[in-house]
């Protein structure tokens, strides 16, 4: 997910530049924060780096990424086509899956969300631990190597996000989760036991590959097993658990002041949910949609019985089989995503993540500490708690509204609110008439921005993509979009500080407001509403031009 930028972004050159940014914002020191809205302390811009002379804390790379999926009733309604009408596939909506009295998807969504927790935890754990592990490994004065430790996770996540779709298509969703647990667990173990920088970097790289795969398959699996009526709410849970993972990492760092070696425990504890993920997926049903696509109808019947109850088996197997009858084509290759048949809908997915990252979530998080200090809030913990609470609250509200307001409405509301918040932040730093209240206005603007982001721009893109992509390209298209997310986060992290130094934070905030306005215009004209439609019905509408 910033899921916002791949906010967890690593510095582009994997190196931290030594700079003093105190003069960038009222001569106050800058502190970093998480992408998902949860603020982390020191100054090491997410993926980009900046460092003060010895003694100054490095802001940590952070991220937030977002993924979810949903739907509601099974009514037919017109949807604007996003792909050319080359597909002949017929799609029949899956009917009232949620009405079954037997079977439930909730435990299996919970197991999948262990991947989301690990996603957030690995993104956030380095923020509190970097200063202490740097001393322990003898690199306290080497900001370049510290930058590698931070950025290795982002590099690995980029690789993992692109491979996740291929693995999910080849081995299935649940088996891919089990395979994903290997780099997650091994990476955490290597980080916890590292006696050298090289081992630490390898561990972070493996953990990054793991969270990259998770970012692709968690929303994919949830969207494919969730009942149409509540898919949006269940999909939003993914983003919520990413936030919880980041908060868990923040809390895990509290004992560091009393025990400098606690950082090893912080990394090592991530092995536990990794193992639980592998075990839990051993008892979780495979996606019925994937099984039917593979011709494994008997296994699909067992999965449907577990998920929705035995009375739904005949009906849903028939619907899933019918939806795939019109196309005898094999799974799409990577180059198929760029064909005229699919490129339009794939470009929508990539554009949503680019707008998400270019809208400024990382900047807001990065400068939140200085903003709060200008308002008299000196405690980093209090500032982090305020931003984190705003993010979690907004995400929870989005979960409840996803199947009522719809995805497109939430996106428009979210980016509109972000544009107004960015404008307020820019004015609070430059308009002399507001000088007496600049600190208070900046805090209000920051909180409103995080709330607006968490209502739509954060959780909706990852939820919407698996819904609008045809089953033939779904896994790879989601992986491609998330890969673009990670890359954009990485690039933004590389150049953000240079742009701020050249143009000033107020001008940068104004530019972000402009991006949010462009996002509103693009979404209004190109994004479809998927609320109330099954994945099969959406696919039919998009591929037939209905």
C-alpha positions in Angstrom: 0.0 0.0 0.0 1.0 4.5 1.6 0.4 1.4 0.4 0.4 5.6 0.0 3.6 5.6 -1.7 5.0 2.5 -1.3 5.8 4.7 1.3 7.8 2.2 2.9 9.8 3.3 0.1 13.4 2.9 0.2 15.8 5.6 -0.8 16.4 5.4 -4.4 20.1 5.3 -4.4 19.9 3.3 -1.3 22.0 6.0 0.3 21.2 8.6 2.9 22.2 12.1 2.3 23.4 14.1 5.2 21.4 17.2 5.5 19.9 19.4 8.1 16.3 20.1 7.3 15.6 22.1 10.4 15.3 25.3 8.3 12.7 23.7 6.0 9.9 24.0 8.5 10.1 26.9 10.9 13.7 25.8 11.8 12.3 22.7 13.5 13.7 19.2 13.3 11.8 16.9 11.0 10.5 13.5 12.0 9.2 10.7 9.8 6.0 8.9 9.8 4.4 5.9 8.3 2.7 5.9 5.1 -0.5 4.3 6.2 -1.0 7.3 8.3 0.8 6.0 11.3 3.7 8.2 12.2 7.1 7.0 13.0 9.6 9.0 14.8 13.1 9.8 13.4 13.9 11.5 10.2 14.6 9.1 7.5 12.2 9.8 4.7 10.5 6.8 3.6 12.7 5.4 1.1 14.6 8.5 0.7 17.0 9.5 3.2 18.2 12.3 5.1 20.4 12.4 8.0 21.7 14.9 10.5 25.2 14.9 11.9 26.0 12.4 14.6 23.5 12.3 17.4 20.4 13.0 15.2 17.9 10.3 14.7 17.3 9.0 11.2 13.8 9.2 9.9 12.6 5.7 9.1 11.3 4.5 5.9 7.7 3.7 6.1 4.8 2.7 4.1 1.4 2.0 4.0 -0.2 0.1 1.2 -3.6 -0.7 0.9 -5.6 -3.4 -0.4 -9.2 -4.5 -0.3 -12.2 -5.7 -2.2 -15.9 -5.6 -2.0 -19.4 -5.8 -3.4 -23.1 -5.9 -2.3 -26.3 -7.1 -3.8 -26.5 -8.9 -7.0 -28.5 -6.4 -9.1 -27.7 -5.7 -12.7 -26.7 -2.2 -13.3 -24.9 -0.5 -16.1 -21.2 0.0 -15.8 -18.8 1.9 -18.0 -16.6 -0.5 -19.9 -12.9 -0.2 -19.1 -11.7 -2.8 -21.6 -12.4 -3.4 -25.2 -15.1 -5.8 -26.1 -12.9 -8.6 -27.2 -14.0 -11.1 -24.6 -16.8 -13.5 -25.3 -16.9 -14.7 -21.7 -20.3 -15.0 -20.1 -20.6 -14.1 -16.5 -23.4 -15.0 -14.1 -23.4 -13.4 -10.7 -22.9 -15.5 -7.7 -26.1 -15.2 -5.8 -26.6 -14.4 -2.1 -23.6 -16.3 -0.9 -23.8 -14.5 2.4 -27.3 -15.9 3.2 -26.0 -19.4 3.9 -26.4 -20.5 7.4 -23.7 -23.1 7.1 -20.1 -22.2 6.5 -18.4 -18.9 7.0 -15.5 -17.0 5.4 -14.6 -14.9 8.4 -12.0 -17.3 9.9 -10.3 -17.6 6.6 -10.3 -13.9 6.0 -8.7 -13.6 9.4 -5.9 -16.1 8.5 -5.2 -14.2 5.3 -5.0 -10.9 7.3 -2.0 -12.3 9.1 -0.2 -11.4 5.9 -1.5 -7.9 6.2 -0.3 -7.6 9.8 3.1 -8.8 8.8 3.0 -6.3 5.9 2.5 -3.4 8.3 4.8 -4.8 11.0 7.9 -5.2 8.8 7.3 -1.8 7.3 7.2 -0.2 10.8 9.6 -2.2 12.9 12.8 -0.6 11.6 11.6 2.9 12.7 12.2 2.3 16.4 15.0 -0.3 16.0 17.3 1.4 13.5 19.2 3.5 16.0 19.8 0.6 18.3 20.7 -2.0 15.7 23.1 0.5 14.1 25.0 0.8 17.3 24.9 -3.0 17.9 26.2 -3.7 14.4 28.8 -0.9 14.5 27.3 1.3 11.8 26.0 4.1 13.9 28.0 6.7 11.9 27.4 5.0 8.5 24.1 6.4 7.1 24.7 4.7 3.8 24.5 1.2 5.3 21.6 2.3 7.5 19.9 3.3 4.3 20.5 -0.1 2.8 18.9 -1.8 5.8 15.9 0.4 5.4 15.7 0.2 1.6 16.4 -3.5 1.2 12.8 -4.2 2.4 11.4 -2.0 -0.4 13.6 -3.5 -3.0 12.4 -7.0 -2.0 8.8 -5.9 -1.9 9.0 -4.7 -5.5 10.3 -8.1 -6.6 7.7 -9.9 -4.4 4.8 -7.9 -5.8 5.6 -8.8 -9.3 6.0 -12.5 -8.6 3.0 -12.9 -6.3 0.5 -12.9 -9.2 2.4 -15.6 -11.1 2.7 -17.8 -8.1 -1.0 -17.4 -7.3 -1.9 -18.4 -10.9 0.4 -21.4 -10.9 0.1 -22.9 -7.4 -3.2 -21.4 -6.2 -3.9 -18.8 -3.5 -3.5 -20.8 -0.4 -0.3 -22.6 -1.5 1.2 -19.2 -2.4 0.4 -18.0 1.1 2.3 -21.0 2.5 5.3 -20.3 0.1 5.2 -16.7 1.2 5.6 -17.6 4.8 9.1 -18.9 4.0 10.8 -15.6 3.2 8.7 -13.9 5.9 9.9 -16.2 8.6 13.5 -16.7 7.4 13.9 -13.0 6.9 12.6 -12.2 10.4 15.0 -14.8 11.9 18.0 -13.5 10.0 17.3 -10.0 11.1 16.9 -11.1 14.7 20.1 -13.1 14.8 22.3 -10.9 12.5 25.8 -10.3 13.6 26.8 -8.4 10.5 25.3 -5.8 8.2 25.3 -8.2 5.3 23.1 -10.7 7.2 20.8 -7.9 8.2 20.4 -6.7 4.7 19.7 -10.2 3.4 17.1 -10.7 6.1 15.4 -7.4 5.2 15.4 -8.3 1.5 13.7 -11.7 2.2 11.2 -10.1 4.4 10.5 -7.5 1.7 9.9 -10.3 -0.9 7.4 -11.7 1.6 5.5 -8.5 2.1 5.5 -7.8 -1.6 3.8 -11.2 -2.3 1.4 -10.5 0.6 0.4 -7.1 -0.9 -0.7 -8.9 -4.0 -2.4 -12.1 -2.7 -4.1 -10.9 0.5 -6.6 -8.7 -1.3 -6.9 -11.2 -4.2 -7.8 -14.1 -1.9 -10.2 -12.0 0.2 -12.1 -10.7 -2.9 -12.5 -14.2 -4.4 -13.9 -15.9 -1.3 -15.9 -13.0 0.2 -19.7 -13.0 -0.4 -20.8 -10.3 -2.7 -22.9 -8.5 -0.1 -20.0 -7.9 2.3 -17.0 -8.1 0.0 -16.2 -4.4 0.4 -16.3 -4.5 4.2 -14.1 -7.6 4.3 -11.7 -6.2 1.8 -11.3 -3.1 3.9 -10.3 -5.2 6.8 -7.0 -5.9 5.0 -6.0 -2.2 5.2 -7.1 -2.1 8.8 -4.8 -4.9 9.7 -1.9 -3.3 7.9 -2.5 -0.3 10.2 -2.6 -2.6 13.2 0.7 -4.2 12.1 2.3 -0.8 12.0 0.9 0.1 15.4 2.2 -3.2 16.8 5.7 -2.4 15.5 5.5 1.0 17.2 4.3 -0.5 20.5 7.0 -3.3 20.2 9.7 -0.6 20.3 8.7 0.9 23.7 11.1 -1.3 25.8 14.1 -0.2 23.7 15.1 2.7 25.9 15.5 0.3 28.9 16.9 -2.6 26.9 19.0 -1.6 23.8 19.2 -5.2 22.6 15.4 -5.5 22.5 15.5 -4.7 18.8 16.4 -8.4 18.1 13.2 -9.5 19.8 11.3 -6.9 17.8 12.4 -8.6 14.5 12.2 -12.1 15.9 8.6 -12.0 17.0 7.5 -11.7 13.4 8.4 -15.4 12.9 5.3 -16.3 15.0 2.6 -14.9 12.7 4.6 -16.2 9.7 4.3 -19.7 11.0 0.7 -19.3 11.9 0.0 -18.0 8.4 1.5 -21.2 6.9 -0.4 -23.5 9.3 -3.7 -21.6 8.9 -3.6 -21.7 5.1 -3.2 -25.5 5.4 -6.7 -25.6 6.8 -8.2 -22.8 4.6 -10.1 -23.5 1.4 -8.7 -22.6 -2.0 -10.4 -20.0 -4.0 -13.4 -21.7 -5.8 -12.9 -19.4 -8.7 -9.3 -20.5 -9.2 -10.2 -24.2 -8.8 -12.9 -24.0 -11.4 -10.5 -22.2 -13.8 -8.1 -25.1 -13.3 -10.9 -27.7 -14.0 -10.8 -28.9 -10.4 -14.6 -28.9 -10.0 -14.7 -31.5 -7.2 -12.3 -29.5 -5.1 -14.2 -26.4 -5.8 -17.4 -28.0 -4.5 -15.6 -28.8 -1.2 -14.3 -25.2 -1.0 -17.8 -23.8 -1.6 -19.3 -26.1 1.1 -16.7 -24.9 3.6 -17.2 -21.2 2.7 -20.9 -20.9 2.1 -22.6 -24.2 3.2 -23.5 -27.3 1.3 -26.8 -25.9 0.0 -24.8 -23.5 -2.2 -22.6 -26.0 -3.9 -24.7 -26.9 -6.9 -25.7 -23.3 -7.6 -22.3 -21.7 -7.3 -20.4 -24.4 -9.2 -22.9 -23.9 -12.0 -22.5 -20.2 -11.9 -18.7 -20.3 -11.8 -18.6 -23.0 -14.6 -20.9 -20.9 -16.8 -18.9 -17.8 -16.3 -15.8 -19.5 -17.8 -17.5 -21.4 -20.6 -17.2 -18.6 -23.1 -13.5 -18.5 -23.0 -11.2 -21.5 -23.5 -8.2 -19.3 -23.4 -5.2 -20.1 -21.2 -4.1 -17.8 -18.4 -2.9 -14.5 -19.7 0.8 -13.7 -20.0 2.4 -10.5 -18.8 2.4 -9.1 -22.4 -1.3 -9.6 -22.6 -1.8 -7.0 -20.0 -0.6 -4.4 -22.5 -2.8 -5.5 -25.4 -5.6 -3.3 -26.7 -8.0 -5.8 -25.2 -6.9 -5.2 -21.6 -4.8 -2.1 -21.4 -7.5 0.4 -20.7 -8.7 -1.4 -17.5 -5.1 -2.2 -16.5 -4.1 1.5 -16.9 -6.9 2.5 -14.6 -5.4 0.3 -11.9 -1.9 1.7 -12.4 -3.3 5.3 -12.4 -5.1 4.9 -9.1 -1.9 3.8 -7.4 0.1 6.6 -9.0 -2.4 9.2 -7.9 -2.4 7.6 -4.4 1.3 8.1 -4.2 1.6 11.5 -5.9 -1.1 12.9 -3.7 1.4 13.5 -0.8 0.6 11.0 1.9 4.3 10.5 2.6 5.0 14.2 2.8 2.2 14.7 5.3 3.5 11.8 7.4 7.1 12.9 7.1 6.4 16.4 8.4 3.7 15.6 10.9 6.1 15.8 13.9 7.3 19.3 13.0 3.7 20.3 12.3 2.6 19.1 15.7 5.5 20.7 17.5 4.6 24.0 15.9 1.3 23.6 17.7 2.9 22.9 21.0 2.7 19.1 20.9 6.2 18.1 21.8 5.7 14.4 22.3 6.5 12.2 19.3 4.4 9.4 20.8 1.4 11.7 21.1 1.9 12.9 17.5 2.2 9.3 16.3 -0.9 8.3 18.2 -2.9 11.1 16.8 -2.0 10.4 13.2 -2.4 6.6 13.8 -5.7 7.0 15.5 -7.0 9.2 12.6 -5.9 6.6 10.1 -7.5 3.6 11.9 -10.7 5.5 12.5 -11.0 6.6 8.9 -10.3 3.0 7.7 -12.9 1.6 10.0 -15.5 4.2 8.7 -14.5 3.3 5.1 -15.2 -0.4 5.9 -18.7 0.4 7.0 -19.4 2.7 4.0 -17.8 0.6 1.3 -20.9 -1.4 0.4 -23.3 1.5 1.0 -21.7 4.5 -0.7 -19.6 2.5 -3.2 -16.0 2.6 -4.2 -16.1 5.4 -6.7 -18.0 7.7 -4.4 -15.5 7.1 -1.6 -12.6 7.8 -4.0 -14.1 11.1 -5.1 -14.8 12.2 -1.5 -11.4 11.1 -0.4 -9.3 12.9 -3.0 -11.6 16.0 -2.7 -11.0 16.1 1.0 -7.2 15.6 0.5 -7.1 18.5 -1.9 -8.8 20.9 0.6 -6.5 19.6 3.4 -3.4 20.2 1.3 -4.6 23.7 0.4 -5.1 24.4 4.2 -1.6 23.1 5.0 0.0 25.2 2.3 -1.8 28.4 3.4 -1.0 27.7 7.0 2.7 28.1 6.2 2.6 31.1 3.9 -0.5 33.3 4.5 0.6 35.9 6.9 -3.0 36.7 7.9 -3.1 33.2 9.4 0.3 33.4 11.1 -1.2 33.6 14.6 -3.1 30.3 14.1 -0.7 28.6 11.7 0.2 25.8 14.2 -3.4 24.9 14.9 -4.4 25.1 11.3 -1.5 22.9 10.3 -2.5 20.2 12.8 -6.1 20.4 11.6 -5.0 20.1 8.0 -2.8 17.1 8.8 -5.5 15.2 10.7 -8.1 16.0 8.0 -5.8 14.8 5.3 -5.1 11.5 7.0 -8.8 11.0 7.6 -9.6 11.8 4.0 -6.9 9.5 2.8 -8.0 6.6 4.9 -11.6 7.0 3.7 -10.9 6.1 0.1 -7.5 6.8 -1.5 -5.8 4.4 1.0 -8.1 1.3 1.0 -10.1 1.5 -2.2 -7.5 1.0 -5.0 -6.3 -2.4 -3.7 -10.0 -3.4 -3.2 -11.2 -2.1 -6.6 -8.5 -3.7 -8.7 -9.4 -7.4 -8.2 -13.0 -6.4 -8.9 -12.5 -4.7 -12.3 -9.9 -7.1 -13.7 -11.1 -10.1 -15.7 -10.5 -13.5 -14.1 -8.0 -14.3 -16.9 -5.7 -11.4 -16.0 -6.7 -10.8 -12.4 -3.7 -12.1 -10.5 -1.1 -10.6 -12.8 -2.9 -7.3 -13.3 -3.1 -6.8 -9.5 0.6 -7.7 -9.2 1.5 -5.3 -11.9 -0.5 -2.4 -10.3 1.0 -3.1 -6.9 4.5 -3.3 -8.5 3.9 0.2 -9.9 2.9 1.2 -6.5 6.2 0.1 -4.9 8.3 1.6 -7.7 6.5 5.0 -7.5 7.0 5.0 -3.7 10.7 4.3 -4.3 11.1 7.1 -6.8 9.2 9.6 -4.7 11.3 8.7 -1.7 14.4 9.4 -3.8 13.5 12.8 -5.0 11.1 14.2 -2.4 13.7 15.9 -0.1 15.5 17.5 -3.1 12.2 18.9 -4.4 11.3 20.3 -0.9 14.8 21.9 -0.6 14.4 23.6 -3.9 10.8 24.7 -3.8 9.8 24.7 -0.2 7.3 22.6 1.6 4.4 25.0 1.1 4.8 25.0 -2.7 5.1 21.2 -2.6 1.9 20.9 -0.6 0.1 23.1 -3.2 1.4 20.8 -5.9 -0.1 17.8 -4.1 -3.4 19.6 -3.9 -3.3 20.0 -7.7 -2.6 16.3 -8.1 -5.7 15.5 -5.9 -7.9 17.7 -8.1 -6.6 15.9 -11.2 -7.3 12.6 -9.5 -10.9 13.6 -8.9 -11.3 14.5 -12.6 -9.8 11.2 -13.7 -11.8 9.1 -11.4 -15.1 10.8 -12.4 -14.5 10.0 -16.0 -12.7 6.6 -15.9 -13.4 4.6 -12.8 -16.5 2.2 -12.7 -18.7 1.6 -9.7 -18.6 -2.0 -8.6 -20.8 -1.9 -5.5 -23.5 -4.6 -5.6 -22.0 -6.7 -8.3 -20.4 -10.1 -8.2 -16.9 -10.5 -9.8 -18.4 -12.4 -12.6 -21.0 -9.7 -13.3 -18.4 -7.0 -13.3 -16.3 -8.9 -15.7 -19.2 -9.4 -18.1 -20.0 -5.6 -17.9 -16.4 -4.5 -18.5 -15.6 -7.0 -21.3 -18.9 -6.6 -23.2 -19.1 -2.9 -23.0 -22.4 -3.1 -21.1 
